[in-house]
Amino acid sequence: MGDLKREELKVANQRGILVGVFNADECPDKETALDELKGLVKTAGVNVVGEIVQFRDTPHPAHCLGTGKLAELKELVELTDAELVVFDNNLSPSQSRALEQAVEKPIVDRSEVILDIFATHAQTHEAMLQVELAQLMYFRTRLKSMWTHLERIGGGIGAGRGPGEKQLETDRRLIDKRISELKAKLKTVESRRERTVSQRRSQQTVSLVGYTNAGKSTLMRALTGADVLVADKLFATLDTRTRRWNVPNYGEVLLSDTVGFVRDLPHHLVASFRSTLEEARHADILLHVVDASNPEVERQIHTCNQVLEEIGVDCSNLLLVLNKVDRVADQSMIDVLRRHYDDTITISAATGKGIDQLSAIVAERLSGGFVTVEIETSSGNGRLLSWLTQHAEELDRSYTDETSARVKLKCRMAKQYVDSMGFEDTQLIILETVSK
């Protein structure tokens, strides 16, 4: 983009003050109000040197903070020698400009922190395109703030390359051109992904969705044995990963792990990552993984449901997976969640607790139920016997004559496999049907 190339946020190792303006009815606990922002800035590498929380019915239109708290922020900046101020709120361009003028330090809002984390963690070509598009759409309306910031402090966070209204107009045109290019490239990527997903529709698919750091990657590793990144930080991975999962008593399915969600995820970011979430839109089963030990678990569940609705995901076959139950101090909280939500299961992906029960539920849902069958075939029918090993649970085996030439098997298998067996030299009798 030539002269428009914007420096990255580079908040790592900077001394920052965290600020949040909340409605008391929505966030009643002052002690934990900034916990999620702390997790975000920790991931981004900010060194927190101070915090300010204010409860207001609505944020102040000019500074987000009220007059008294703004004065308190100025004093805290001087006292701590802070290098930037991070707001848990999404600020308007005018609020950012007014705050920077007031405290004479760079102002970073929640969306900008999230965008910075995504930019840092993007590894694939697709993720890089998605993050760049979201960044450009976010910063397009904030160019003036960026130039003003540069004039005052001489570059650094949020800086562009040269003030002036003429330069702003030029950069805005360059941004619009680049946005068009990125959208075209992502449309091509999305079409390719849609074709890939559609080709998989002959196989059953399961998608993991949920709040960031809920344990989705740990669960994928527990279910598939796949060597996937597991890290105790937000947005550790941005790319959808798909692995083969051999579900006991059912067979092989495709399991996908999607990018995690978070409260107030920037709209442009959700739009940019829509193609990445294609797997979730077409999954036969959604496993909504939540951290049951998190005090904000119900709010996190609500946030994920909102994002799923926004991207058009059908949640009719969703199972709520209450993960990290080994960390829950008060088990009555699990009972509360079970009363509030249908279709729940408790597990610990880290210890393996509940994994077998989860696999059994997935097998039953995918199959629409099970049948118990009696199969008689030649004992040399290796193709059928091998198939049954993969797709059925053998309950009993006996031979029909002394030569052992014929074998009779009693098996339990998914309904859908009964009609698709089609093996020669085989007699099948359905003994019992078990519905979902």
N, C-alpha and C positions, 0 to 999 in steps of 0.2 A: 504493500500500500504506500510505498514511497515515504514521503515526509510525514504521513499520518501515523506511522507505526508507533503505537502507544506503549510506554513502558509498563511492565507487569506491576501488579500491586506491591509486591515485595514487603509484606508485613512481618516476615520472619525476623525474629530476634529484636523487634522494636518494642519499646515500652509503651503499653497501651492502657487507657482507662475505658472501662466498660460502662455503658449507659443504657438504661431501659426505661421507657415510659409505658405504663400498663394501665388498663382498666382494672380496678380492684375486684370487680365481679368476675373477671376472666382469669385473673392471676392473683389470688388472695395471699399467697405465701411470699413475703418479701425475701426470706432467706434463700429460697430456691429459684427466684424469678429469673436470674441470669445464668442458671446452670447450663442451659443448652448453648447459650452464646459462649460460655466458657469452654465448652467442648469444641465449638467451632473454631474459636481463636487459638485454642491449644493445637488443633490440627493444622492451623495456618502458621503456627510458630510465634504468636504474639506473647510477650511477657507481660502479664497483667499486673499493674501497679496500683490500681484503684477501681472502685465501683460506685456508681450512683444509680439509685432506683427512685422513680417518682410514680405515684398513682394519681391519675387524672381521668376524668370522664372522657376527654378527647385530648390528643396532643396539641400543644400550642401551635397555631398556624404558622408562626414565623420561625421559631427555634425548636419546636417539638417539646423542649423543656420549658417549664414556667420560668419567670424572671428570677425568682429566688434560687432555684436549682441551677440556673445558668451561671449565676454569680458563684455558686458553690463549685461548679465544674471548673471555672477559671482558676479559682484558688487551688483546687486539687491538681490541676495541670502544672501550675507553678511549683507546688509543694513536692510533687513526685518527679518533676522533670520529664513528664510524659512526652512521647514523640508523636502520638496520634490518639484519637478518640474513636472508639467503636460503638456504634449504636445498635441495639437489638431491634430497632424499628427500621422500616424502609422509609427513607427520607425523600422528600421531593427535591428537585434541583434547587429551588429557592431556599429551602430549609438548610441544605448542605452549604450553600454560599453564605447564608447568614451566620451559621454556626462557625464556619471557618474564619469569618471576619471577626467574630466575637472572641474566640479562644486562640486564634492565630496558630492553629495546628491543623494538620490534615484530618478531615472527618471521613470516616468509613462507615457505611451502613451495613445492615445484615445481608442484603443481596450482594453487595460487593465482596464481602468476606466469602460467601458461598461460591461466587463466581471465581474468586481467587483459588479456593480449594479445588474446584473442578478443573481449573486451568493447570494447576500443579499436578493433579493426578491423571489427567488425560494421557493415555499411552497410545491408543490406536488412532489411525487417520480419521476415522469416523468421529470418535470422541473429540478430537481436536477441532474438527469442523464445527461440531455442535456447540462446543464451549466458545469458540471465536464468534459464532453467530449470536449467541446469547449476550456475550460481552458487548459487541458492537451495538446491538439493539438497546441495551441498557444505557451505555455511555453516550449514545447519540444525542439525547436530550440534555446531557450534562457537560457538553463541550465547553460552554462558557465558564462553568465552575472550574473545569480543568485548567483553562488558560489563566483565569484569575489567580488560581492557586500557584501556577508557575511564576507569574509576575511577582508574587509576594515572597515566595520562599526559594525560588531559583531551581525548581525541578524536584524530582523524587516521586513520592506516591501520588498517583493521579495526574502526573504532569504530561503535557503534550509538548509541542515543539514550536512555540512562537505565538505571541498574542496578536490580536487584531481581528476586527469583524470580517475583513476580506479573507483572512486565513480561515476563520471559522466557517464561512460559506464554502470555501474550497474543500475543507476537511469533511464537511457534512455531505458534499456531493461524492467525495471519495468513499465515505462510509456507506452511503446508499448503493454505490456501485458494487462495493465488496459484499454487502448484504445480499444483493441480487445474485452474485456469483456463488456465494455459500449456499443460498437456498436451492439454486439449480443443482449444485453438487450433491447436496443432501437428498434432493428428490431422486436423483439417480441411485444413491445408496439405499434409500428407502424402498425403491422399486425392486432392487436386487434382494433386499432383506425379505420383502413380502413374497418374492418367488421362492426364496429358501424356506421360509416358514410354511408356505403352501405345499411345498414338496414333502414336508414332514407330516402332513395331515393324515397320511396312512398309518402313522405311529401315534400312540397316545402321548400327550405332553402334559407336564406339570410345571408350574412356575412358582418360584419363591418371590414374594413381594413383602414389603414392610418398611418400617422406619430404619434409617441408617443405624448401624451398630446394634441391630436386634439379634444378630447371630445367624444371618442367612448363609454366609460363607462357611461357617462352622457346621451348620446343618448339612449343606451340600457335601462337605467332606465326609461327614458321618454316614450319609446315605449312599454315596457313590465311591468313596475312597479317592476322589479326585484330588490332585495336588493344587488346591486353589489358595489364593492369598487370604490369610486370616489375620486381621490386625485390629487392635483395640483403639480405633480412631474412626472419625466420621468420614464417610465417602471413600473408604479404602480402595474401592474399585468402581469404575464408571461403566464398564462394558458388560453387556449381557454375556454370560458364559453358559453353555449348554453341555451337559454330560449325560452319558448313558447310565440309567439306574435300573438295576435288575430287582424289581419288586418281588419279594418272596410270595410264592403261591399265585403269581400273576404273570410275570414276564418282564421284558425290557420296555422301559419308557424313556422319554427324553425329559431331563430335569434342567430347568433354566433358572439362573440366579440373576435378578435384575438390579439396577441401580437403586440405592436406598432413597427414601423420602425424608423430608424434614419439614417442620412447621414453616409457613411462609416461604416455601420454595419459590424463587423468582419465576414469574409467569413465562418469561422468555426462555428460561432454562427448561421448563416442562415442555414447552412447544418444540424446542430444539431436539430434545431427547425422545420425542414421540416415536420415532422409528426404532430406537433402542428398546422401547417397551412393547414392540410389536409381539414379542413372544407371549407376554402376559395377556394381550388382547385375544390371542387365539388358543390359549391353554385350555385343556379339558378340565383341569382342576387348579385352583389357586390356593397355595399355602401362604396365608398371611401370618408371617412370623413376627411376634412381638416380644419385647423384653419385659417379662412379667415382674421383674424385680425393680423396674423403674417407677418412681412415684408418679410420673406423668404418663403412665401407660395408657389410660383411657383417652387422654388428649392425643397421644400418638396414634392410637387406633383410628380416631376420628379424622386426623390429618391424612392418613393413608387412604381411608375410604373416600375422602374428598378428591385426592389426586387420581385415584382409580376411576372415579366418576368423570373427572375432567378429561381423561384420555380415552374414555369410552370402553372401559373394561366391564364385561358381564361378570357380576359377583354372585350369580345364582348358585355356583358350585364352589363356594369359598369355605375353607376350613381355617379357623383361627387357631394358630399354634402358639400356645403360651410357653415360651422358651425361658431358659435360665431359672427354672423353678428351684434349683439347688441354691440360688442366692436369695430367695424370698424369705425374709425373717418371719413375717406374720402370714401363715398359711391361710388365714381367713380371707386375705386379699384375693387368693385364687378362687375361693368360693364366691366372692362378690363378682368377679369377672365372669365366672360360669353362669351366674344368674342373669347377668346383663347381656350376655351374648350366646346365641345358639351355636351349635357345631364347634365345640372347642376341644382341644386335647392339650395336656400338659406334658412337657418334655424338658430334657436338658441335653442339648446337642453336644455339650462339652463332656458330659459323663456317660452319655448313651441312654439315660433313663427315658423311657417312653418311645424310643425309636421303633421298636418292634410293633407297638400298638399303632403308631403313625403309619407304618408301612401297610399294616393290615387294613386300616381304614381307607387308604388310598387304593389298595387293590380292590376292595369291595365297591368303592365308588366308581372306579373305572370299568369294572365288569358289569355293573348293574345287578350284582348278586352272584352267588355261586351255585353250582349243582354238584351233587355226588353221583358219579357214574360208575358203571361196571363195564369194563372193556375186555373183550377176548380177542386174542390175536396170536400169530405165530411167535414163538419165543425167539425166532431169528429176525423178527421185524425191527431191526436196529434203528431205522429211521423214526418209527413211531415211538419207540421206547426213549430215544434221545429227546424227541419233541416233548414227551410227557415230563421228562426230567426238568425241562425249562419252564413249562407252562402249567403244571399240575402238582398237587400234593398227593403222593401215593399213600393210601391208608392201609392197603392189604394186597398181598400177592400170593397166588396159588397156581398150581399146574393141574391141567384137566386130565392128564393121563400119566402113566408110569414113565413114558419116554421123555416127558417134559417138552414135547414138541409144541404144545399149546399152553399159553399162559393167560390167566385171568387176573385182571387188576381192578382194584377198587380205588378210585381217585376222586379228589375234590378239585374242581377247576372253575374258572370264570365262565359265565354263561356264553359270552361271545365266542369262546373257542370251540364250543361243542359243534356248532354248525360249520365251522371252518376246518375241521380236522381232515376229512376227505382222504384218509389213508386206506390203501387196499388191504384185503384180507383182515378186516376189522369188524367186529360186532360191538355195538354200544347200546347200553340200556341206562336210561336216566332213573336213578333210584330216589333222589330227593332234590328238591329245589329250595334254596335259601335266598329270599329276597334281600334287597338292600337293608 
